[in-house]
Amino acid sequence: MSGTSENPGAAAPRTPADPTAEDVATDLSAVVGRLLRRLRSSSADSLLTPSQRSALARLEDGGPATTAALARAELVRPQSMRLTLGALESQGFVTRAPDPADGRKSLVSVTGEGSTVLAGVRAAKRSWLADAIAGELDGAERRALAEAVELIGRLVDK
């Protein structure tokens, strides 16, 4: 079965001595996309949709925000964000309070229960990834991966 890929959706591995930036960008984008899908599926039992998880994480990390600010940050329409927040509020994961700077607006905050659920989602993702790394990579590969993480971090934080 030489020449066939076990994962038909995977990009063909390239091993040139000096890959082009375009080749690396293409391969990295494909692999990161597959990684994100695996991470999402590792916490599927959380009963949160991807948009709910993302909004909850943004509130947890960034603090209280208005619906409009969250919609802008998440690149969705305010109507969509209202639906997402409504679902989170009905589950008791977020709460609303009047905005002290503008009484016509409300600020959305994560509740203790929302923080607990989000911590569980994050733990499931980390656990899956740690188990995959421990089960598939030897020490030299883990060191190489750690170096790659640092490089990717530099690109993201640029």
N, C-alpha and C positions, 0 to 999 in steps of 0.2 A: 504494500500500500504506500510505497514511497511517492512523494509529491502531492499527497492529499492531506488536507488539514482536518484535524479532529473537530475543530470548531469552525464551520464554514463561514461564520460571520466575522471571524477574527482576521485582522490584517496579516498578510504574509510576513513572516519575520525577515528582517533585512540585517545583513551583517557586513555592510561595507566598512572599510577601514576608517573612512571619514564621511559619515552620513551628512546629507544636506540638512539645513534647518527645517526645510519644508517636509522632508521625510520624517524627521524626529517629531515635528509638530503633528503630522498626520497620525503616526503610530501612538504618540502620547495621548492625543484626543480620543482615539478609539479605545485604548486601554483604560483611561480614566472613566470613560462612559460606561464600560462594562463593570468596572469596580464600583461605581456609584449605584448601578442597578443591583449588584450583589449585596451591597451594604443596605440598600432599601429593603430588599427581600429578607435580609437577616432579622429585621425588626417588624416584619409584616403583622405579627400578632398584637401590635400595640393599638390596633383599631383606629389609628390616625391616618388620614390621607397624606400624601406627600406635601400638599399645600398647607395642611394643618400643622404638620411637623415643622415645616419651614417657618411659618408665621410664629409658632410657639417658640422655636429656637431663637428667632430674631428678637422677640420680646424678652426672653430669658437673658440673652447676651447684651441687648441694647437698652433694656429698661422700658418703662411705659411709653406708649406712642398712640397717636391718633390713628383712626382707620385710614385716613388719607395718606399719612406718612408711611404706614405699613404697606399700603398699596403701591406707592411710588418705589419703596425699597424692594419690594418683591416683583416689581414690573407687571402688576396686574391692575385691572380696573377696580375702582373703589367698590363697585357693586359686588364684584367677585370676592373682595376682601371682606365685605360685610357678611356675606354668606359663610365664609371660612370662620370668621370670628364668632358668628352666631352659633355655629356648630360647636366650636370650642367652649363658648360660654354655656351652652346647654349641657355640656358634659362636666362643667365646673372647673375647667382648666384655665379660664381667664375670667377677669372681672372688669367692669367698667366703673369709672369714677369721673365726676366733673373735672374738666381741665381748669386748674386754678388761674391760668393766664387768660382763658377765654371760656366763660361759662356756657357758651353755645356748643362747645365741643366736649367730647369725653376722651379720657385716656384709658387705654386698655393695658392691663397688667396680668402677668402670670400668677396664678394662685399656687399655694403649696402643693395641691394635688397635680396641677399642671407641671410643676417642676419635677415632681416624683415620676410622672409618666415620661417626661422628656429624658430624665436621667436613665430610666429603664431602656428607652430606645437607643440612647447613646451607648449604654453598656452592652447591649446586644450587638451593636455594630462593632464595637471594639473587640468583643469576645470572639466574634466570627473571624475578624481580621487577624487577631493574635493567634488563634488556632490554625488558620490557614498558613500564616508565616511560619509558625513552629513546626507544622506538619510537612511543609513543602520545601523550606529553604534551609540550607546548612549555614554554618557560622559565617563563611565568606560571603555567601549570597545575602545574608541578613545585613552584614556590614555594607555591601554594595547598595542594598535597598535603602539603608539609613543615609548613605551619601546622596542617593538620588532624591530622597525626601528633602534633604537640605537644599539641593539645587532647585527643585520644584518650588519650595518655599521662597527662594530668592526671586523666582520668576513671578510668583503670585504677589509678593509683597513689594514688588518694584514700583 
